[in-house]
Amino acid sequence: MRRLALLLLILLATGAAVPRAPQPAPTFPPAFVPPPILMYHRIDVDRPADRVGRQLTISPEQFTAELEYLHERGIAGISMEQLRERLESGAPLDHVVVLTFDDGYADQYAYALPILRQFGDSATFYVITGALDKPRHLTWEQLARMQAFGEDIDAHGVAHDDLSHMSTRQQAMQIGMSVEALRRRLHVPVTSYCYPSGRFNRATLQLVREAGVDLAVTTDPVNVIAPEDRYELTRVRVRRDWKTVDFAAALVRALQKARIVER
């Protein structure tokens, strides 16, 4: 309660809108095995010159081939919001993978969105609210259109900064202000959160819960704090220039190393 009161004072002092009050815990099963959650960044025809940019970018052809592989096997791509709905309703989690995109790059609108629509799949787009409307990033207008097409828009912070190195007050501002900006501007519920670089600490987990978020994702198991719960869901990082066989192998590994998480 003291942290929640601190968050409210910070938001009021900065002129930000106050987030919704924490909701009752979703009616998730006490423990569950999430389906593979795939992590993408950029989908673009260009090959960036810098090493990091190249690592984050896959071609539209590769992304199309990966969705084709899934659909040929009766596997649908769903969003984190659809995962949440399945958990609450008790719907099966087989024959689905979760598609997520980080950072809010403009090419996600230009290339990823049309391919998703072609296959009838949905994805979650984790956006950095402080980067919106800036060069090479999505605009608020584009996000509104993506939402209208049925895509899931969720929070990735105000800036792409490591939460685990911040004070509780700094974390509260990053989480609370990014979540509230999306709720206010897009009228979306914001039911999941993505930790920048996958890093967080125990204070982060509590603050995300207090922000009224139901699920959160990291990058890989190295950052998980035991016991793993629904605020520490790990993902499969899709690599540039994977062949279909590499993509298939990554899914097999994810299923073989499936982790039980707690509500």
C-alpha positions as a printed Julia matrix, in Angstrom:
263×3 Matrix{Float64}:
   0.0     0.0     0.0
   2.87    2.4     0.76
   4.31    1.85   -2.74
   0.91    2.45   -4.32
   0.52    5.69   -2.36
   4.0     6.75   -3.48
   3.11    6.02   -7.11
  -0.05    8.12   -6.88
   1.88   11.04   -5.39
   4.5    10.85   -8.14
   1.93   10.8   -10.91
  -0.02   13.69   -9.41
   3.17   15.72   -8.99
   4.16   15.18  -12.61
   0.71   15.95  -13.94
   0.16   12.41  -15.23
  -3.22   10.78  -14.99
  -3.73    8.34  -12.11
  -3.82    4.68  -13.2
  -6.83    2.48  -12.63
  -7.06    0.91   -9.19
  -5.69   -2.64   -9.03
  -8.37   -5.12  -10.03
  -9.16   -8.42   -8.29
  -6.78  -11.18   -9.28
  -7.84  -12.74  -12.59
  -9.41  -16.16  -12.37
  -6.34  -17.86  -13.78
  -5.56  -21.48  -12.9
  -3.29  -21.8    -9.83
  -0.45  -22.93  -12.13
  -0.16  -23.27  -15.88
   2.29  -23.96  -18.69
   2.25  -21.03  -21.15
   2.6   -21.72  -24.88
   5.79  -20.56  -26.63
   5.98  -16.76  -26.65
   7.96  -15.49  -29.64
   9.89  -12.22  -29.41
  10.4   -10.1   -32.52
  11.71   -6.56  -32.92
  12.0    -5.26  -36.48
  10.51   -6.61  -39.72
  12.12   -4.73  -42.61
  13.41   -5.09  -46.17
  16.55   -3.12  -45.32
  19.65   -4.68  -43.77
  20.88   -2.23  -41.11
  24.56   -1.34  -41.19
  25.06   -1.54  -37.43
  25.46   -4.89  -35.68
  22.65   -4.4   -33.14
  20.24   -3.25  -35.85
  21.02   -6.32  -37.94
  20.44   -8.61  -34.96
  17.03   -7.05  -34.32
  15.85   -7.12  -37.94
  14.39  -10.03  -39.91
  13.04   -9.83  -43.44
   9.34   -9.88  -44.34
  10.07  -13.08  -46.27
  11.43  -14.78  -43.17
   8.49  -13.66  -41.05
   6.05  -14.87  -43.72
   7.79  -18.26  -43.89
   7.58  -18.63  -40.12
   3.85  -17.93  -40.04
   3.37  -20.3   -42.97
   5.18  -23.02  -41.03
   2.84  -22.5   -38.07
  -0.34  -22.49  -40.1
   0.62  -25.58  -42.07
   0.63  -27.38  -38.71
  -2.6   -25.88  -37.44
  -0.86  -23.47  -35.05
  -2.33  -19.97  -34.71
  -0.5   -16.82  -33.67
  -2.25  -15.06  -30.79
  -1.62  -11.96  -28.66
  -0.89  -11.7   -24.95
  -4.42  -10.42  -24.46
  -5.79  -13.52  -26.16
  -3.54  -15.63  -23.94
  -4.99  -13.86  -20.91
  -8.53  -14.53  -22.14
  -7.75  -18.21  -22.67
  -6.33  -18.5   -19.17
  -9.4   -16.88  -17.62
 -11.84  -19.0   -19.63
  -9.95  -22.26  -19.3
  -9.59  -22.59  -23.09
  -6.82  -24.94  -24.31
  -3.35  -23.57  -24.93
  -2.24  -26.16  -27.45
  -1.89  -25.29  -31.14
  -1.11  -21.64  -30.4
   2.0   -19.51  -30.04
   2.07  -15.94  -28.75
   3.55  -13.31  -31.07
   5.17  -10.24  -29.5
   7.03   -7.25  -30.96
   9.22   -4.98  -28.85
  10.13   -1.27  -28.92
   7.52    0.13  -31.34
   9.53    0.42  -34.57
   7.8     1.99  -37.58
   8.5    -1.05  -39.77
   6.16   -3.08  -37.58
   3.3    -1.08  -39.05
   4.71   -1.13  -42.59
   5.61   -4.82  -42.81
   4.58   -6.92  -39.8
   0.97   -5.72  -39.67
   0.08   -6.6   -43.31
   1.61  -10.08  -42.92
  -0.3   -10.68  -39.69
  -3.53   -9.67  -41.41
  -2.74  -11.94  -44.35
  -2.65  -14.95  -42.01
  -5.42  -13.79  -39.68
  -3.05  -13.79  -36.71
  -2.8   -11.33  -33.84
   0.2   -10.03  -31.93
   1.11   -7.86  -28.98
   3.12   -4.71  -29.69
   5.11   -3.51  -26.68
   5.8     0.18  -27.23
   8.11    2.68  -25.55
   5.75    5.6   -25.06
   8.54    8.19  -24.95
   9.69    7.16  -28.44
   6.3     7.39  -30.16
   6.05    9.98  -32.96
   9.85   10.03  -33.24
  11.88    8.99  -36.31
  11.81    5.24  -37.1
   9.18    4.62  -34.45
   5.42    4.18  -34.53
   3.09    7.14  -34.21
   0.08    7.4   -31.96
  -2.08    7.49  -35.09
  -0.58    4.23  -36.35
  -1.12    2.6   -32.97
  -4.8     3.57  -33.09
  -5.12    1.96  -36.51
  -3.35   -1.18  -35.33
  -5.71   -1.4   -32.39
  -8.68   -1.01  -34.76
  -7.34   -3.99  -36.73
  -7.46   -6.05  -33.52
  -3.8    -5.88  -32.5
  -2.87   -5.74  -28.82
  -0.98   -2.62  -27.68
   0.87   -2.86  -24.36
   3.55   -1.08  -22.35
   7.34   -1.31  -22.53
   8.15    1.75  -20.4
   8.53    5.48  -21.03
  12.17    4.83  -22.01
  14.09    1.64  -22.75
  15.95    1.72  -19.45
  16.94   -1.1   -17.1
  14.36   -1.2   -14.31
  16.56   -3.35  -12.08
  19.03   -0.45  -11.7
  16.35    2.09  -10.71
  14.95    3.16   -7.38
  11.38    2.18   -6.58
  10.29    5.75   -7.33
  11.95    5.73  -10.77
  10.44    2.36  -11.6
   7.01    3.58  -10.54
   7.26    6.48  -12.97
   8.4     4.27  -15.87
   5.69    1.69  -15.33
   2.79    3.88  -14.19
   3.23    6.66  -16.75
   3.68    4.34  -19.75
   0.68    2.21  -18.81
  -1.52    5.23  -18.16
  -0.49    7.03  -21.37
  -1.65    4.07  -23.46
  -4.88    3.72  -21.51
  -5.65    7.42  -21.83
  -4.65    7.95  -25.47
  -5.82    4.66  -27.0
  -8.51    3.57  -24.52
  -6.91    0.14  -24.26
  -6.85   -1.94  -21.06
  -3.04   -2.59  -21.1
  -3.09   -6.06  -19.57
   0.58   -7.0   -20.03
   3.98   -5.38  -19.58
   7.39   -6.0   -21.16
  10.54   -5.33  -19.11
  13.2    -3.46  -21.14
  16.1    -5.86  -21.8
  14.11   -8.39  -19.79
  15.48   -7.09  -16.49
  13.57   -6.44  -13.26
  13.64   -7.04   -9.51
  11.12   -7.84   -6.78
  10.03   -4.2    -6.54
   9.26   -4.25  -10.28
   6.97   -7.25   -9.9
   4.99   -5.52   -7.16
   4.71   -2.24   -9.08
   3.47   -3.96  -12.23
   0.84   -5.76  -10.17
  -0.22   -2.47   -8.56
  -0.55   -0.87  -12.02
  -3.39   -3.31  -12.76
  -1.43   -5.39  -15.26
  -2.22   -9.12  -15.45
   0.82  -10.6   -17.24
   4.42   -9.55  -17.89
   7.26  -10.89  -20.03
  11.01  -11.05  -19.82
  13.54  -12.32  -22.34
  14.93  -15.58  -20.98
  14.99  -17.67  -17.77
  18.22  -16.09  -16.48
  16.23  -13.09  -15.21
  13.49  -15.09  -13.48
  13.11  -14.81   -9.69
  11.87  -18.11   -8.24
   9.14  -19.15   -8.0
   8.28  -18.11  -11.55
   4.84  -16.54  -11.89
   2.67  -14.77  -14.47
   4.78  -11.61  -14.19
   7.93  -13.44  -15.37
   6.91  -15.18  -18.6
   9.95  -16.03  -20.71
  10.11  -15.77  -24.5
  11.86  -17.23  -27.55
  14.0   -14.62  -29.33
  13.59  -15.09  -33.1
  16.97  -14.8   -34.81
  17.84  -13.11  -38.08
  18.35  -15.41  -41.06
  16.92  -18.46  -39.33
  15.94  -21.12  -41.79
  12.6   -22.84  -41.29
  14.39  -25.77  -39.69
  15.96  -23.43  -37.11
  12.59  -21.88  -36.33
  11.05  -25.35  -35.92
  13.89  -26.45  -33.63
  13.45  -23.38  -31.43
   9.76  -24.19  -30.98
  10.59  -27.8   -30.11
  13.1   -26.64  -27.48
  10.54  -24.24  -26.02
   7.99  -27.04  -25.7
  10.52  -29.48  -24.26
  11.65  -26.93  -21.67
   8.15  -25.73  -20.86
   8.04  -24.02  -17.48
   5.19  -24.16  -14.99
   4.29  -20.7   -13.74
   2.11  -19.69  -10.84
  -0.86  -17.39  -10.75
